Each structure stands twice: as structure tokens, then as C-alpha cells.
């Protein structure tokens, strides 16, 4: 709890007695996001997700 004692201990074990300098916060880096909405060559890559396919008449009991 005594600053003088703490400083002596830190210097004895080779640790700095002053806190490091805190740099100011900065914004995250900006990257360009490419949202390609052009249909791919293989449109039926997920055929079970194709909502344009004909539906089979099923009755739910």
C-alpha cells in the first residue's frame, strides 16, 4: 500500500515503476466490401432451396 515500497520492489525485480503510455483509441480499419449480386453460372447449386420449382400437392393431415 506504500508507493515508495512498491516502487523499490518493482525496481528490484526489473519491472518498470511507471505505467505504460496509453495510446488514444482509433477507428477500425475500413475495407472495401464487394457484394456481388450477379447470379452464378451454376444456379441450381442448392436445388432444395429453389423456390421457383413446381410444388407437389401434398395434403397435411
Secondary structure, DSSP 8 states (H G I E B T S, - for coil): --HHHHHHHHHHTT--SS-------------------S--S-TTTTGGG-TTS--------
